[in-house]
Amino acid sequence: MPERLHHLEHLSASLGDAVSVDDVARAALSELLRAPSVLRGGLALSRGAGRELSFVSSDEESLSLLGVRWCPIDGLADVPLAHTIRTATSEYLRTIDEIETEYPDLGGRQRRIGTRSIASVPMLVDGACVGALMVSFGEPQEFDETQTAFLDAFAAQVSQAMRRALAYQAERSTSEELQRSLMPHSLPELPGLALGAHYQAGGVNVDVGGDWYDVMPLADGTVVMVLGDVMGKGVSAAIVMSEVRSATRAYALLDPDPPVVLERLDAMVSSLPFVDQVVTMLYAVVEPAQGCVRLAVAGHPPPLLVTPSGRPVLLDGETGPALGFGAGPWRAMRVPLEEKSILLLYSDGLVETRSRDLFTGIDLLCDVVERLPGRRRNPRELCARLTDLMGTTHAEDDVTLLAVTASQPHPTETRELPADSMAAAIARRFVVAVLSEWRVDPEVIDTAELCTSELVTNAIIHSGTTSTLTLRNDGEFVMVMVHDRGAGGAVHQPADLGPDAISGRGLSLVDALASAWSAEHNTDGTTVWFELELRPVTSRAASAGR
C-alpha cells in the first residue's frame, strides 16, 4: 500500500506541471510504467460522442521526444478500452485465457507480447466518461479490492487533469484559429521586391500571443507592410489583433501615409472595450519605383537596415508611442531601399527574454547580423535563421520577422506535385529538364536531383498533401524550394530545426551536399529549401549533353 501511495503522490506532482492533453497523457503513461508488473499502458479519449476514440500507448514511438502520437480507434471496436468508454465501467481480465475468451481478436497479440492480465478503467468527469486507461500486466493479477481502488484513484487524478487540459485546448484552439486566419497564407510575388517572413508561436505551454504581420499591395504599385504586437495572450488578444489588422487594411486603402494610419489606429484602439489595451506596431509603405520606404514606429522595437556587409543600421530616430494611449504624433522616416539592402522588421520576442532585456537583445541582434556573410543576408534566410541564431527557438513569447529588399527578377520555374509516391520521380525529371535548359553543370544537376528527391519524399511522408516545387536561378546559385500544405491546424514551429527534426531519417544528405538549406513554417504548411553554387558548364560536358 505505501508503494501505491507513492505512485499516486508522484502522479499528482507530474500532473501538476501538465498543461496540454499531450502533457497529461505522457505523465499518466510514464507513471503507469513504474507500477509493479506493468508491461504497457494506454489512454483513450472519446471524440464525437464516443463514435471515435483517440488512443496513445506507452510505446517509445508514441511517446517520443518529438511529441505524443495519437491514433484513431473505432468507438464500437471490440476492445476493452472501447467497451469501458461505452459503458463507463471498469473491466478486469485476470488471465490471458480470459482475455482470449472475451476478446478473441485481441488475445493472440496480447499473448505474443507477454500480457497476462488487463485492466481497463474509465476516466469520469462530472459523471461523464471522457476516456479510459488500459493497463497491461506481465504477470497474472487478482485485482483485489486494494488494487482496484488504486487504479480507480489513479484514473480519477488523470481525469481531473485531463478536464483542465481539454478546457485549455478548446480555448487555445479558438485563439489559434483566429490567429491563423489573420496570418498571410503566403507572401505575394511582387515585381521589383523580394520578401521574407517567419512566425514562431510562444513555448508549448504558453497561450497564443498577439503577434501578427501583413503585406498589402496597393493599386499605385506601393506595398504596405505591417508587423504588430497586441498586449496579452489568448482569445482576447486574438480578437483585438483581428480588429486592428482589419482597421489597418481599411485605413491604408483610404490614405496609406504612415502618420495618418497610426493616428487613426490609435483612436480606434483607445475606443476598444478592453481595459488598458496597448498595441505596438511597425508600419511601412514600400515604394519600389522610388527605391525607398516610408515607415513609422509605434512603441515597437526599431527596425534594422541590413546592408550587404558590415553592421546593420538601427532605425531608431523617429520612434513614437504605442497605440492606445492617445499620445501621438508619429513621424515617418524615409529609408532608401536598394538592391541587397534589406529592411528587417521584428517583434520583441526575437530580442527580449527573461534573462535579456530589450536593448541588450537589440545589440545582440546587430552583432549576429554583422557576423553573417553577405550571401546569407537576404530576406528569406534572415527570417528563417535569426530565431535560431538569437537563441530564441524555444522562446516563451511569439517571434515574428518580416523583411523586404529591392530585387531584380530571376529565372524561375514551378511545378505542382501530387500527394503520392510518383511525386519524387516527377520532381527529379523536372529538375533535370529545367537545369539542363539553364545550362547548369551536370554535377550540380545530379546533386540537385538527389536533394530534391529527399525533400519531396519528406513532404509526402510528413504532410500527405500536394506540394509545389520551385527552382530559381540568380546567376550565382540555384535555389530549390518544396512547399507542402500540411499546416496541421496550428502555427507552432517544431522544437528543433536540425537535419533530424524535419525528416524521420533526417536531411543529413541535403545538409552535407547543399551550400545552404533551411525550413520555414507558416500557417499553410512548410517550405524546405536548399541552394547550390553554380559552376560554368565545361566544353566537354556541354558537347556531351545530358
C-alpha positions in Angstrom: 0.0 0.0 0.0 2.8 2.6 0.8 4.3 1.9 -2.7 0.9 2.6 -4.3 0.5 5.8 -2.3 4.0 6.9 -3.5 2.9 6.3 -7.1 -0.2 8.5 -6.6 1.8 11.2 -5.0 4.3 11.1 -7.8 1.5 11.2 -10.4 -0.1 14.2 -8.7 3.2 16.1 -8.9 3.7 15.2 -12.5 0.1 16.2 -13.4 0.6 19.5 -11.6 3.0 20.5 -14.3 0.9 19.2 -17.2 -0.9 21.8 -19.2 -1.8 20.2 -22.6 -3.6 17.0 -23.4 -0.3 15.6 -24.5 1.3 16.5 -21.2 -1.3 14.7 -19.2 -1.1 11.6 -21.4 2.7 11.5 -21.1 2.7 12.0 -17.3 0.0 9.3 -16.8 1.5 6.6 -19.0 5.0 7.3 -17.7 3.9 6.8 -14.2 1.9 3.7 -15.1 5.0 2.0 -16.3 6.6 2.5 -12.9 3.9 0.4 -11.2 4.8 -3.2 -10.3 4.3 -5.8 -13.1 3.0 -3.2 -15.6 4.0 -4.2 -19.1 2.3 -1.5 -21.2 -0.2 1.3 -20.7 -2.7 3.1 -23.0 -5.0 6.0 -22.8 -8.0 6.7 -25.0 -10.1 9.9 -25.2 -13.7 10.0 -26.5 -14.3 12.0 -29.7 -17.6 12.7 -31.5 -19.9 11.4 -28.7 -17.9 8.2 -28.4 -18.1 7.3 -32.1 -14.3 7.7 -32.4 -11.5 7.4 -29.9 -8.1 8.9 -29.9 -5.5 6.4 -28.5 -1.9 6.7 -27.3 0.2 3.9 -25.9 3.2 3.9 -23.7 5.4 2.6 -26.5 8.6 4.6 -27.3 7.4 5.6 -30.8 4.2 7.0 -29.3 5.8 8.9 -26.5 8.9 10.1 -28.3 10.9 13.2 -27.7 9.4 14.8 -30.7 5.8 14.6 -29.4 2.9 12.3 -28.5 1.5 10.3 -31.4 -2.2 9.6 -31.2 -4.1 7.2 -33.4 -7.8 6.8 -34.1 -9.9 3.8 -32.9 -13.4 3.0 -33.8 -15.6 3.7 -30.7 -17.5 0.5 -31.4 -14.4 -1.7 -31.7 -14.3 -4.9 -29.7 -11.5 -3.9 -27.4 -11.5 -3.3 -23.6 -10.9 0.5 -23.9 -13.9 1.0 -26.2 -16.1 -1.2 -24.1 -15.2 0.7 -20.9 -15.9 4.1 -22.6 -19.2 2.9 -23.9 -20.4 1.5 -20.6 -18.4 3.9 -18.2 -17.5 0.8 -16.1 -14.2 -0.9 -15.3 -13.2 -4.2 -16.8 -10.7 -6.6 -15.2 -9.3 -9.6 -17.2 -7.3 -11.7 -14.8 -5.7 -14.3 -17.1 -4.6 -14.5 -20.8 -7.3 -17.2 -21.3 -9.9 -14.8 -20.1 -8.6 -12.1 -22.5 -8.8 -14.5 -25.4 -12.3 -15.6 -24.4 -13.7 -12.1 -24.1 -11.7 -10.6 -27.0 -10.6 -13.2 -29.5 -9.1 -10.7 -31.9 -7.0 -9.2 -29.2 -5.9 -12.2 -27.2 -3.4 -13.6 -29.7 -1.4 -10.4 -30.0 -1.5 -9.9 -26.2 -0.2 -13.4 -25.6 2.7 -12.8 -28.0 3.8 -9.6 -26.3 3.7 -11.2 -22.9 0.5 -9.8 -21.5 -1.1 -11.9 -18.7 -3.7 -9.5 -17.3 -5.5 -6.4 -18.4 -7.4 -3.6 -16.5 -9.5 -1.0 -18.3 -10.7 1.9 -16.1 -13.0 4.7 -17.1 -12.0 8.4 -16.8 -15.0 10.1 -15.3 -15.6 13.9 -15.1 -18.9 15.0 -13.6 -20.4 11.6 -14.3 -19.5 11.6 -17.9 -16.8 9.3 -19.4 -14.2 11.3 -21.3 -11.9 8.4 -21.8 -10.3 5.3 -20.3 -6.9 4.0 -19.1 -5.8 0.5 -20.0 -3.0 -1.3 -18.1 -1.4 -4.5 -19.4 0.4 -6.6 -16.8 3.2 -9.1 -17.4 2.1 -11.3 -14.6 -1.4 -12.6 -13.7 -3.3 -10.2 -11.4 -6.0 -10.9 -8.8 -7.4 -7.4 -9.0 -8.3 -7.4 -5.3 -10.1 -4.5 -3.6 -6.8 -2.7 -2.8 -5.5 -2.9 -6.4 -8.8 -1.8 -8.0 -9.0 1.1 -5.5 -5.5 2.2 -6.6 -6.4 2.0 -10.3 -9.6 4.0 -9.6 -7.7 6.7 -7.7 -5.1 6.8 -10.5 -7.8 7.2 -13.2 -9.5 9.9 -11.1 -6.4 12.0 -10.9 -5.8 11.7 -14.6 -9.5 12.5 -15.3 -9.3 15.8 -13.4 -6.0 16.8 -15.1 -7.5 15.9 -18.5 -10.5 18.0 -17.9 -8.3 21.0 -17.3 -6.2 20.2 -20.4 -9.3 19.8 -22.6 -10.6 23.1 -21.5 -7.2 24.7 -22.2 -7.1 23.0 -25.6 -10.5 24.3 -26.5 -9.6 27.9 -25.7 -6.2 27.7 -27.3 -7.7 26.1 -30.5 -10.1 29.1 -30.7 -7.2 31.5 -30.3 -5.1 29.7 -32.8 -7.8 29.5 -35.4 -8.3 33.3 -35.1 -4.6 33.8 -35.4 -4.2 31.5 -38.4 -7.0 33.4 -40.2 -5.1 36.7 -39.7 -1.7 35.5 -41.0 -1.0 35.7 -44.7 -1.2 32.2 -46.2 1.8 33.1 -48.4 3.8 36.1 -49.2 2.8 37.7 -52.6 5.2 37.7 -55.5 5.8 41.4 -56.1 7.7 42.9 -59.1 11.0 44.5 -58.0 10.8 43.2 -54.4 11.9 40.1 -52.5 10.2 39.3 -49.2 10.8 37.0 -46.3 8.7 36.3 -43.2 8.8 34.0 -40.2 6.3 33.4 -37.3 7.0 31.2 -34.3 4.4 30.8 -31.6 5.4 31.0 -28.0 6.5 28.0 -26.0 4.4 24.8 -25.9 2.7 25.7 -22.6 2.3 29.4 -23.4 -1.1 30.7 -24.7 -1.3 32.2 -28.1 0.2 35.6 -28.3 -0.8 38.8 -30.1 1.9 39.0 -32.9 0.9 39.3 -36.5 2.2 40.6 -39.8 0.6 41.6 -43.1 1.7 42.6 -46.6 -0.8 44.5 -48.7 -0.1 45.6 -52.4 -1.9 48.9 -53.3 -3.2 49.9 -56.7 -0.5 52.5 -57.3 2.3 49.9 -57.0 3.3 50.7 -53.5 3.2 48.0 -50.8 2.1 48.3 -47.2 4.0 46.1 -44.7 2.9 45.8 -41.1 4.2 44.0 -38.1 2.3 44.4 -34.8 2.0 43.1 -31.3 -1.1 43.2 -29.2 -0.5 43.2 -25.4 -1.8 40.0 -23.8 -2.5 36.4 -24.9 -5.4 34.1 -25.6 -8.7 34.7 -27.2 -9.0 38.4 -26.1 -5.6 39.2 -27.7 -6.5 37.4 -30.9 -9.8 39.3 -31.1 -8.0 42.7 -30.7 -5.4 41.5 -33.3 -8.2 40.8 -35.7 -9.8 44.2 -35.3 -6.6 46.1 -35.5 -5.5 44.2 -38.6 -8.8 44.8 -40.4 -8.7 48.5 -39.4 -5.1 48.8 -40.7 -6.1 47.5 -44.1 -9.1 49.8 -44.3 -7.2 52.9 -43.2 -4.3 52.0 -45.7 -6.8 52.0 -48.5 -8.1 55.4 -47.6 -4.7 57.0 -47.1 -1.6 54.9 -46.6 0.6 57.7 -45.2 2.2 56.2 -42.0 1.4 59.0 -39.6 -2.2 59.2 -40.7 -2.7 55.5 -40.4 -1.2 55.3 -36.9 -3.2 58.3 -35.7 -6.4 56.6 -36.8 -5.4 53.3 -35.3 -4.6 55.0 -32.0 -8.1 56.4 -31.8 -9.5 53.0 -32.8 -7.5 51.1 -30.1 -8.4 53.6 -27.5 -12.1 53.0 -28.2 -11.9 49.2 -27.8 -13.9 47.7 -24.8 -10.7 46.3 -23.2 -9.1 47.8 -20.2 -5.6 49.3 -20.8 -5.3 47.7 -24.2 -2.0 48.5 -25.9 -0.7 47.7 -29.4 2.8 48.3 -30.8 3.4 48.4 -34.5 5.9 48.9 -37.3 4.1 50.3 -40.3 5.9 50.8 -43.7 5.0 51.8 -47.2 7.4 50.4 -49.7 7.8 52.4 -52.9 9.6 50.3 -55.4 9.6 52.9 -58.2 11.2 55.5 -55.9 13.6 53.0 -54.3 12.6 53.9 -50.8 10.4 53.0 -47.8 8.4 55.4 -45.6 7.9 53.9 -42.2 6.7 54.9 -38.7 7.2 53.1 -35.4 4.6 53.0 -32.6 6.2 51.8 -29.4 7.8 48.8 -31.2 11.4 47.7 -31.3 13.0 49.7 -34.1 13.7 48.0 -37.5 17.1 47.3 -38.9 18.5 48.3 -42.3 20.8 45.4 -43.2 23.5 46.2 -45.8 25.5 43.7 -47.8 28.4 43.9 -45.4 29.2 45.4 -42.0 27.0 46.2 -39.1 23.2 46.8 -39.7 21.8 50.3 -39.1 19.3 50.6 -36.2 16.5 52.9 -37.4 15.5 54.4 -34.1 15.4 58.1 -35.0 11.6 58.5 -35.0 10.0 56.1 -32.5 6.5 57.2 -31.4 4.4 55.9 -28.5 2.4 52.7 -28.6 -1.2 52.7 -29.9 -4.0 53.1 -27.4 -2.6 55.9 -25.2 -3.8 58.8 -27.4 -0.3 60.2 -27.1 0.9 60.8 -30.7 2.1 62.2 -33.0 4.0 59.7 -35.1 6.6 60.8 -37.6 7.6 58.9 -40.8 11.2 58.1 -41.7 12.3 57.8 -45.3 14.8 55.0 -45.8 16.4 54.2 -49.2 15.8 50.6 -50.3 18.4 49.4 -52.7 19.2 46.0 -54.1 21.0 43.9 -51.5 20.0 46.3 -48.7 17.2 44.8 -46.5 14.6 46.4 -44.2 14.1 43.9 -41.3 11.1 44.2 -39.0 10.9 42.0 -35.9 8.9 41.6 -32.7 10.3 41.9 -29.2 10.1 38.1 -28.8 13.2 37.8 -31.0 15.4 40.0 -28.8 13.9 40.1 -25.3 13.9 37.1 -22.9 13.6 36.7 -19.2 17.4 36.8 -18.9 18.0 39.5 -21.6 16.5 43.0 -21.7 15.2 44.6 -24.9 18.3 46.9 -25.5 20.8 44.1 -24.8 18.9 41.9 -27.2 18.9 44.5 -30.0 22.6 44.9 -29.6 23.0 41.1 -29.8 20.8 41.1 -33.0 23.1 43.6 -34.6 26.1 41.5 -33.6 24.6 38.4 -35.1 23.7 40.0 -38.4 27.1 41.6 -38.6 28.7 38.2 -38.5 26.6 36.8 -41.3 28.3 36.6 -44.7 26.8 38.7 -47.5 25.3 35.7 -49.3 23.2 34.9 -46.2 21.9 38.4 -45.9 18.7 38.1 -47.8 15.1 38.3 -46.6 14.3 34.6 -46.8 17.4 33.5 -44.9 17.4 36.3 -42.3 13.8 35.4 -41.4 14.5 31.7 -41.3 17.8 31.7 -39.4 17.7 34.6 -36.9 15.4 32.9 -34.4 17.9 30.1 -34.0 21.0 32.4 -34.1 19.4 34.5 -31.4 18.8 31.5 -29.1 15.0 32.2 -29.1 13.9 28.9 -30.7 12.1 28.0 -27.5 11.1 31.5 -26.5 8.0 31.9 -24.3 6.9 34.9 -26.4 5.9 34.9 -30.1 8.7 35.6 -32.5 7.8 37.4 -35.8 10.0 38.7 -38.6 9.3 40.4 -41.9 11.9 41.6 -44.4 12.0 43.2 -47.8 14.6 44.2 -50.3 14.7 45.6 -53.9 15.3 42.7 -56.3 15.7 42.1 -60.0 13.6 39.3 -61.5 15.4 35.9 -61.8 14.6 32.9 -64.0 12.0 30.8 -62.1 10.2 27.6 -62.9 7.4 26.0 -60.8 5.7 22.6 -60.9 2.8 21.3 -58.8 3.4 17.8 -57.4 0.8 15.1 -56.5 0.4 13.7 -53.0 1.5 10.2 -53.9 4.6 8.1 -54.5 5.0 9.4 -58.0 5.8 12.9 -56.8 9.6 12.3 -56.3 10.1 10.9 -59.8 8.1 13.8 -61.3 10.2 16.2 -59.3 13.5 14.6 -60.4 12.6 14.8 -64.1 11.5 18.4 -63.7 14.8 19.4 -62.0 16.9 17.7 -64.6 15.0 19.3 -67.5 15.0 22.8 -66.1 18.6 22.9 -65.0 19.7 21.4 -68.3 17.9 24.1 -70.1 19.6 26.7 -67.9 23.0 25.0 -68.9 23.9 24.2 -65.3 26.9 22.0 -64.7 26.0 18.2 -64.8 27.4 17.6 -61.3 25.3 20.4 -59.9 22.2 18.9 -61.7 23.0 15.5 -60.2 23.2 17.0 -56.7 20.1 19.0 -57.1 18.2 15.9 -58.4 19.3 13.9 -55.3 18.4 16.6 -52.8 15.1 17.4 -54.4 14.1 13.7 -54.2 14.8 13.8 -50.5 12.8 17.0 -49.9 9.7 15.8 -51.9 9.7 12.4 -50.3 9.9 14.1 -47.0 6.9 16.4 -47.8 4.8 13.4 -48.8 5.7 11.4 -45.7 5.1 14.2 -43.2 2.2 16.2 -44.8 0.4 13.8 -47.0 -0.6 16.8 -49.2 0.2 18.1 -52.6 3.3 20.2 -52.9 4.9 22.9 -55.0 8.4 22.6 -56.4 10.1 25.9 -57.4 13.5 26.4 -59.0 15.2 29.8 -59.1 18.5 30.9 -60.7 20.1 34.1 -59.6 23.2 33.7 -61.7 25.4 32.6 -58.7 23.3 29.9 -57.0 20.3 27.8 -57.9 17.6 27.5 -55.2 15.2 24.6 -55.0 12.1 25.0 -52.8 9.5 22.4 -51.8 6.3 23.8 -50.2 3.8 21.4 -48.7 0.4 22.2 -47.3 0.4 20.3 -44.1 -0.4 23.1 -41.7 -2.0 20.8 -39.2 -4.2 23.5 -37.7 -1.5 25.3 -35.7 1.2 27.8 -36.2 3.9 26.2 -33.9 7.4 25.5 -35.1 8.9 22.2 -34.2 11.2 22.2 -31.2 14.4 21.7 -33.2 15.5 22.7 -36.6 18.2 20.3 -37.4 18.6 17.7 -40.1 16.9 15.1 -37.9 14.0 17.4 -36.9 12.4 17.6 -40.4 12.6 14.0 -41.6 12.3 10.7 -40.0 15.7 9.6 -41.3 17.0 13.1 -41.4 18.1 15.6 -44.1 21.7 14.8 -43.5 22.2 14.2 -47.2 20.9 17.7 -48.0 22.9 19.2 -45.1 26.1 17.6 -46.5 25.6 18.5 -50.2 23.9 21.9 -50.3 25.6 25.2 -49.9 22.8 26.2 -47.5 19.3 24.9 -46.5 16.6 25.7 -44.1 12.9 25.1 -43.3 10.3 27.7 -43.0 7.0 27.0 -41.1 3.9 29.1 -41.6 0.1 28.9 -41.4 -0.4 27.0 -44.6 2.5 24.5 -44.5 6.2 24.1 -44.6 8.8 25.2 -47.1 12.1 23.4 -47.1 14.7 24.8 -49.5 18.4 24.4 -50.4 20.8 26.1 -52.8 23.7 25.0 -54.8 26.5 27.2 -56.2 26.5 27.4 -59.9 29.6 26.5 -62.0 30.1 27.2 -65.6 29.4 24.2 -67.9 32.7 22.8 -69.3 33.0 22.5 -73.0 33.2 18.7 -72.7 30.0 18.5 -70.7 28.3 20.9 -73.0 29.1 18.8 -76.0 28.1 15.6 -74.4 24.8 17.0 -73.3 22.5 15.1 -70.9 
